Amino acid sequence: MDTTIEIERDFDLTDTLTEIINGVETMTPAPSWTHQIKSKKLYDMINHHIVAKGLGELYYSPLDVIFEDGTNRFQPDLLFIRKENMPLVITDCVRIVPDMVCEIVSKGSYERDIEDKKTIYEKYRVPEYWIVIPELQTIEILTVEGDKYKLHSIAALNGVVTSKVIEGLTVNVNDIFE
């Protein structure tokens, strides 16, 4: 007995799982179990603070952030949009510069997240960029000063990072990496 079920799709899966970096479309593997655990912990902690303070909205991947059609379309692991900027988000994707983006670096994404995306986030003046490196148990928070990113806060192995953009937010790295 043949139990094959044919599913008709009216969308192209690669449209939802790819990013465009400097005009080059790239597809990355699905996040690992460890990556998802860290992402969930970080999301829960940040979102709790944002909701309690009524600061805006926190989103998680996959959600397209389109900086420039056909040139730069990313899916950051987490992104924050301040309450006052929410009326500008009226489509199925984000077409404004988020107030904060977060990338959780995996073995295969180091160069892309630390170099390529950092340069592009800086170009479009994303106010705050979180780089989370599970292998090093490190969180770095970069903020735009002038036209360049400067290190705002860092914690490795233990300690606390503070956000400049998400008012009053502090994150203990032990709560993320334990």
VOTOR-568331 format. One line per 2 residues: number of its first residue (from 1); their letters; for each residue x, y, z of N, C-alpha, C. Coordinates in steps of 0.001 Angstrom, whole numbers, plus 524288, in hexadecimal, padded with zeros to 5 digits. Example, Ala and Ser with C-alpha at 12.3 -4.5 7.8 and 13.67 -1.06 7.14 Angstrom:
<loros>
1> as> 83386 7E9C6 81E78 8300C 7EE6C 81E78 83390 7F31C 81E78  83232 7F736 81BA8 83566 7FBDC 81BE4 83264 8001E 81EBE .
</loros>
This chain:
<loros>
1> md> 80341 7FB67 80000 80000 80000 80000 80375 804E3 80000  802A3 80856 7FC50 805A7 80D2C 7FBDE 80346 81149 7FF74 .
3> tt> 8066F 8132D 80332 80483 81726 806DD 806ED 81C81 805C6  80910 81D32 80125 80B6F 82229 7FFBE 8073F 82655 7FF49 .
5> ie> 8083C 82AB2 801B6 804A3 82F1D 80167 8074E 83355 7FE4A  804AB 83535 7FA58 806D7 8395D 7F727 804C6 83E93 7F92E .
7> ie> 80860 84212 7FA54 806DE 84732 7FC4A 8081D 84B35 7F822  80435 84E3D 7F6C8 804FB 85256 7F2F4 806B5 85744 7F5C7 .
9> rd> 80AD6 8599C 7F3EF 80CD1 85E68 7F64F 80C41 862DD 7F278  80A73 8672E 7F481 809FD 86BBF 7F123 80E13 86FE0 7F292 .
11> fd> 8124F 86E1B 7F506 81691 871AC 7F654 81BBC 86EE7 7F57A  81FC8 871FA 7F4F0 82508 86FE6 7F43F 827BF 87015 7F985 .
13> lt> 82901 86B8D 7FBAC 82B53 86B2F 800DF 8305E 86E56 8014B  8334F 86EB2 7FD23 8383C 87196 7FD71 83754 87764 7FE50 .
15> dt> 832AA 87956 7FCF7 83187 87ED6 7FDE8 8313A 8800E 803B5  82FF5 87C2B 806EC 82F51 87D36 80C77 83421 87BC7 80FAA .
17> lt> 837B1 878C5 80D86 83C2A 876EC 8108B 84160 87917 80EAD  84132 87D08 80B7D 8460D 87F3B 80977 846C0 884D9 80B4A .
19> ei> 84B93 88687 80AFC 84CD9 88BFE 80BE1 84FBB 88DF3 80713  84F9E 89305 8064F 852A6 8956E 8021F 85694 8990B 804B9 .
21> in> 85B88 897F6 803C5 85FBB 89B0B 8060F 862E4 89D6B 8019E  862AE 8A299 80135 86560 8A565 7FCFC 8640C 8A321 7F7A6 .
23> gv> 85F0A 8A20E 7F6CF 85D27 8A03D 7F1C5 85DB6 89A6D 7F0C9  85FFA 89781 7F46E 860C4 891E0 7F3C0 85CFA 88EF6 7F758 .
25> et> 8599F 88BCB 7F4E6 855E1 888C0 7F7EF 858A4 88411 7FA61  857E1 88360 7FF76 85A5D 87F0E 8023B 8563C 87C13 8054C .
27> mt> 856FF 87705 8059A 8538C 873BF 808B7 856E0 87114 80CD6  8552D 8716A 811B3 8581A 86F07 815F3 85506 86A70 8181F .
29> pa> 857B3 866CC 81A99 854E8 86264 81CEC 8516D 86439 8216A  84DA7 8610B 822BF 84A4B 86244 8273B 84DA6 862C2 82C1C .
31> ps> 84BFC 8660C 82FC9 84EF2 866A5 834A5 84F40 86183 837A9  8537F 860D2 83A82 85435 85C21 83DAD 850C4 85C68 8428B .
33> wt> 85055 85802 8452A 84D63 857AB 84A06 84F8F 85B96 84E04  854B8 85BB8 84E9C 8573D 85F49 85250 85602 864F8 850EF .
35> hq> 85657 86636 84BFA 85528 86B7D 84A1A 84F92 86CF2 84BA5  84BED 86967 84AD2 84673 86A7F 84C09 84597 86B3C 851E9 .
37> ik> 84841 8682B 85513 847C1 868B5 85AC0 849A0 86E20 85C78  84E28 86FC3 85A79 85044 874EA 85BDB 84CA2 8793E 859E3 .
39> sk> 84AAD 87899 85533 84725 87C6E 852EA 8422D 87CF2 8562C  83FFE 87898 857D0 83B33 878A7 85AF3 83C26 87B3D 8603C .
41> kl> 8406F 879D6 862D4 8419F 87C39 867E4 8422E 88227 86764  8450E 883CE 86365 845E2 88962 86296 840BC 88C19 8614A .
43> yd> 83DB4 889C4 85DCE 838A0 88C00 85C62 83531 88C90 8613A  834A7 88867 86445 83145 8888A 868E3 832E4 88CDB 86CA3 .
45> mi> 837FE 88D4C 86D9B 839F7 8912D 87146 8390A 896BC 86F47  83A79 897BB 86A65 839E1 89CFD 8682D 8341A 89E5D 867A3 .
47> nh> 83102 89AAE 865A5 82B7D 89BC8 864C0 8289B 89CE5 869D9  829E6 89A11 86DF7 82778 89B0E 8730E 82850 8A0C5 874B0 .
49> hi> 82D17 8A29F 8740D 82E68 8A802 8756E 82B6C 8ABE1 871F4  82B67 8AAE6 86CDA 828D7 8AE6F 86922 82301 8AED0 86A31 .
51> va> 8207F 8AA5D 86B0F 81ADD 8AA4D 86C1C 819AF 8AD15 8714A  81CB2 8ABDF 87553 81BCD 8AE3F 87A77 81C49 8B430 87A48 .
53> kg> 81FD4 8B629 87709 820C4 8BBCA 876AF 81DC5 8BE6E 8723C  81B25 8BB48 86EE4 81838 8BD7C 86A80 81BA6 8C053 8669A .
55> lg> 8202E 8BE07 86559 82417 8C0B8 8622F 82392 8BFE9 85C4C  820FB 8BBC2 85A94 820A6 8BAA7 85500 81FA8 8B4EC 85420 .
57> el> 821E0 8B2D7 84FE6 8210B 8AD5E 84E7C 8263D 8AAB5 84D43  826B6 8A5CC 84F02 82B41 8A289 84DDA 8297A 89E2B 84A47 .
59> yy> 82C6C 89D39 8461E 82B20 8992E 8424C 82FA1 8955A 841D5  82E7C 890A4 83FE0 83281 88CB0 83F1F 83252 88AAE 83990 .
61> sp> 83688 8884F 837F4 83738 88650 832A7 833BE 8818D 831C8  831DF 880AD 82D1B 832F3 883B0 82859 82F17 8882E 82794 .
63> ld> 8311E 88CCF 82711 82E2E 89175 8259E 831EB 894D8 82277  83071 895F0 81DAB 833E1 898F9 81A40 83436 89EA6 81BED .
65> vi> 83904 8A094 81C1E 83A15 8A624 81CB8 83C7D 8A7C3 81785  839A7 8AAFB 8149D 83B7D 8AC99 80F72 83DA9 8B219 80FD8 .
67> fe> 842CB 8B26E 80F6C 8455F 8B784 80F84 84545 8B9F9 80A20  845D9 8B6A5 80627 8460E 8B87C 800C4 84481 8B3EA 7FD4B .
69> dg> 84044 8B483 7FA45 83E50 8B048 7F6FB 84297 8AE16 7F380  84315 8A8E5 7F38F 846D0 8A631 7F036 84C79 8A6AF 7F1DA .
71> tn> 84D8D 8A9C7 7F5E0 852F4 8AAA1 7F77D 85407 8A8A0 7FCF9  850CF 8AA30 800C5 851A4 8A88E 80632 84C73 8A748 808D1 .
73> rf> 84B9C 8A227 8099A 846F5 8A021 80C47 848D5 89C17 8103D  8481F 89D3E 8152F 84A0E 899DA 81959 84596 89799 81C88 .
75> qp> 846D9 89380 81F7E 8434F 89136 82350 84645 890B6 8287B  846D2 89511 82B49 849A5 894BF 83042 846DA 8910D 83401 .
77> dl> 849C9 88EC0 8379B 84769 88B28 83B5A 84345 88DE6 83EA4  84467 892A2 8404E 840A7 895D3 84332 84103 89B61 8412F .
79> lf> 83C9B 89E28 84155 83CB3 8A3B0 8400E 8389F 8A684 8434A  839DF 8AB42 844BE 83680 8AE7F 84804 83517 8B36E 84513 .
81> ir> 83011 8B4ED 84588 82E3B 8B9D4 84351 82B7B 8BCD8 847AC  82D3E 8C191 8488A 82AF2 8C4E3 84C9A 8253D 8C60D 84B70 .
83> ke> 8224D 8C6D9 84F98 81CAF 8C7F1 84F38 81B98 8CC71 84B6F  81EAD 8D08A 84BBD 81DAE 8D513 84860 81EC4 8D3F6 84298 .
85> nm> 821A7 8CFDB 84169 822BA 8CE72 83BF7 81EFA 8CA4E 839D4  81BBF 8C809 83D34 81838 8C3DD 83B8E 81468 8C576 83735 .
87> pl> 81245 8CA3F 83734 80EB3 8CBA1 832EB 81138 8CB5F 82D83  81664 8CB5D 82D4D 81926 8CB19 8284C 8196F 8C589 8262B .
89> vi> 8183E 8C19F 82964 81884 8BC22 827CF 8130D 8BA6C 82642  811F9 8BA5E 82125 80CAC 8B92E 81F65 80C73 8B4F6 81B31 .
91> td> 810AC 8B20F 81A7D 810B7 8ADEF 81689 8122E 8A8C5 8191B  812C7 8A4BA 815F2 8143F 89F9B 817F4 81A08 89F31 8193F .
93> cv> 81CEB 8A339 81825 8227E 8A34A 81965 823C2 8A89A 81BBD  8287F 8A931 81D93 82A2B 8AE1A 81FF3 82D16 8B13B 81BC7 .
95> ri> 82B19 8B5DF 81AA1 82D89 8B93C 816C0 82F85 8BE4C 81926  8303A 8BE30 81E4A 832B9 8C291 820FF 83794 8C06A 823B2 .
97> vp> 83AEE 8C3D7 8255B 83F90 8C227 82838 83DD2 8C0CA 82DC3  83E8C 8BBD2 82F5C 83D27 8BA62 834B5 84072 8BD7A 838A3 .
99> dm> 83E7B 8BDE9 83D5E 84162 8C0A9 8416C 845AE 8BD40 843BC  844E7 8B81F 84387 848DD 8B466 84563 84868 8AF71 8422D .
101> vc> 84CDC 8AD36 840D4 84D09 8A801 83E6F 850D0 8A4B3 8419A  84FD3 89F93 84192 85321 89BE8 8446E 85443 89749 840E6 .
103> ei> 8592C 895E1 8407B 85ACF 8913E 83DA0 85D75 88D8C 8416E  85BBD 888A9 8415D 85E32 8849C 8447E 861DB 881B5 840D9 .
105> vs> 866D0 8821E 841F0 86AE2 88025 83E72 86B74 87A41 83F1B  86B71 8778B 83AB1 86C7A 871EA 83AC6 87195 870EA 837E2 .
107> kg> 87366 86C0E 8380E 87871 86ACC 83598 878A7 86C89 82FE8  87473 86BCC 82D14 87472 86D12 82787 87312 872A8 82641 .
109> sy> 871BD 875CF 82A2C 86FF3 87B20 82900 87394 87F67 82B14  87803 87DEB 82D3E 87B63 881B9 82FD5 87CC5 88658 82C4C .
111> er> 87F16 88548 827D6 880C9 88981 82454 87C1C 88CB6 8227C  877DE 88A1C 82113 8733D 88CD0 81F27 870FA 89071 82362 .
113> di> 8708B 88E86 82835 86E2D 8919D 82C63 871D1 895D1 82E89  876C7 89477 82F5B 87A7E 89807 831DE 87C8F 89C2B 82E12 .
115> ed> 87D30 89AB7 8292D 87F6A 89E6F 82572 87B55 8A098 821AA  87911 89D2D 81E71 87596 89EF6 81A44 870CD 8A1D4 81C5E .
117> kk> 86DF1 89F44 81FD6 86925 8A1AD 821D3 86A57 8A676 8252C  86E68 8A631 82837 86FDD 8AABB 82B72 870BD 8AF84 82800 .
119> ti> 8738E 8AED2 823BA 874A9 8B324 82028 86FA2 8B557 81DD7  86C07 8B1E0 81C79 86721 8B3A0 81A13 86383 8B614 81E24 .
121> ye> 86318 8B3B8 822C0 85FF4 8B621 826E6 86208 8BB96 82829  86724 8BC17 8282F 8699E 8C120 82929 8684F 8C4FC 824CC .
123> ky> 86882 8C328 81FED 8674F 8C678 81B5F 861D8 8C8C3 81BBF  85E11 8C583 81D5D 858A6 8C74A 81DBB 8576F 8C9A8 82315 .
125> rv> 85B6A 8CA04 82658 85B15 8CC97 82B6F 8570D 8CA1D 82F12  8573E 8C4DB 82F6B 85418 8C228 83359 8564F 8C3D9 838A2 .
127> pe> 85323 8C644 83BFD 85537 8C891 840C5 8581E 8C4D3 84463  8565F 8BFDE 844A0 858E6 8BC3E 8483C 85940 8B6D6 845C3 .
129> yw> 85DE6 8B47B 8461A 85EE6 8AF51 843E5 8610C 8ABC7 8482C  85E16 8A7A1 8495F 85FC7 8A3BE 84D33 86249 89F36 84A4F .
131> iv> 866F5 89DBD 84BEC 869A5 8992D 849D1 86A29 89546 84E4A  86792 890D6 84DAB 8678C 88CC8 851AE 86AD0 88839 84FA9 .
133> ip> 86EDE 886C7 8529A 8726B 8829C 850FC 8722B 87E3E 85511  86EB5 87A5D 8543A 86E1A 8762B 85812 87325 87340 85953 .
135> el> 87667 87230 8556C 87B3D 86F42 85657 87EE0 87207 85A2C  87E95 87734 85A5B 881DB 87A45 85DE2 87EC9 87C4C 86299 .
137> qt> 879CC 87AF4 862C9 87645 87CDE 866DF 876BE 882C4 86775  87646 88569 862FF 87722 88B0A 862B1 87294 88DD0 86019 .
139> ie> 87145 89251 8622E 86D8C 895DF 85FA9 87043 89B24 85F2D  87062 89D33 85A66 87273 8A26C 85958 86DF8 8A5C6 8576B .
141> il> 86DB8 8AA86 85948 869CE 8AE3C 85767 86CA5 8B2E8 8551A  86BAE 8B3C2 8500F 86DFE 8B824 84D40 869CB 8BC45 84C61 .
143> tv> 86B48 8C139 84CC8 867A3 8C575 84BA7 86A20 8C940 847CE  866D1 8CBB0 844AF 868B5 8CF6A 840CB 86A20 8D48A 8437D .
145> eg> 86EDB 8D63C 84283 870AA 8DB5E 84431 87316 8DDE6 83F6B  870AB 8E21E 83DB2 8724E 8E475 838C4 870B3 8E0CE 83465 .
147> dk> 87476 8DEF7 83164 87362 8DB58 82D1C 87564 8D5E0 82E29  87767 8D4D6 832D2 879E9 8CFD5 833F9 877AA 8CD5A 838DD .
149> yk> 87823 8C826 8390D 876C1 8C55D 83DCD 87B29 8C5D5 841C3  879A1 8C699 8469B 87D38 8C690 84B00 87B39 8C295 84EE7 .
151> lh> 87EC6 8C00D 851A2 87D40 8BC4C 855A1 87AA7 8BF35 85A23  875D0 8BDC3 85B37 872DE 8C035 85F7C 87328 8BCE9 86470 .
153> si> 872AD 8B7A9 863C1 87293 8B436 86849 87451 8AECA 86698  87718 8AC10 86A0E 878D5 8A6BE 868DC 8791E 8A3A8 86DFA .
155> aa> 877C7 89EAB 86D94 8787A 89B14 871FB 879EB 895C6 86FBE  87DC8 89357 8721C 87F98 88E33 8706E 88016 88AA9 8752F .
157> ln> 87DE5 885FB 874BB 87DE1 88201 878D2 87A68 88372 87D72  87ACF 88842 87F52 87734 88A21 8834E 876F3 8900B 882D9 .
159> gv> 8733F 8924C 8857D 87299 897EC 88544 86D7E 8996C 882AD  86CCE 89E76 88221 867E1 8A0A5 88048 868EF 8A457 87BBC .
161> vt> 86580 8A42E 877CB 865A2 8A80D 8739F 860E8 8AB9B 87444  8617F 8B071 87285 85D37 8B436 872C9 85C16 8B657 86D5F .
163> sk> 85717 8B726 86C5F 85574 8B95C 86766 85533 8BF46 867D4  856A4 8C1DE 863AF 8560F 8C787 8635F 850BE 8C8E0 86104 .
165> vi> 84EDA 8C578 85D8F 84A10 8C66F 85AA1 8452A 8C498 85D90  84582 8C02B 8602A 84105 8BE0F 8630B 8419F 8BFCF 868B4 .
167> eg> 83EFD 8C403 869E9 83F92 8C6B8 86EEC 83F2A 8C30F 8739D  84350 8C326 876D4 8435C 8C036 87BB4 8448E 8BA6C 87B40 .
169> lt> 845A7 8B881 87691 84692 8B2E4 875D1 84C2D 8B166 87734  84CA7 8AD8C 87AA0 851A7 8AB14 87BBD 850EB 8A535 87B27 .
171> vn> 854EE 8A29C 87939 854BC 89CF3 8787E 8599A 89A8A 87AE4  858DA 896DF 87E66 85D27 893F1 880AD 85E65 88F65 87D02 .
173> vn> 8633A 88F16 87B28 8648B 88AFD 87761 863DF 88585 879AE  86469 884F2 87EC8 86391 87FCA 8812A 85E02 87DDD 8804B .
175> di> 85A3A 88177 8800C 854C8 87FF0 87F25 853F2 87DF5 87997  85756 87F72 87609 856D6 87DCA 87092 85A00 878CF 86F9B .
177> fe> 85EA3 87871 871BD 8622F 87432 8706E 8625D 86FC1 87462  85F67 87007 87885 85F88 86BBB 87C70 85CF3 866D9 87A63 .
</loros>
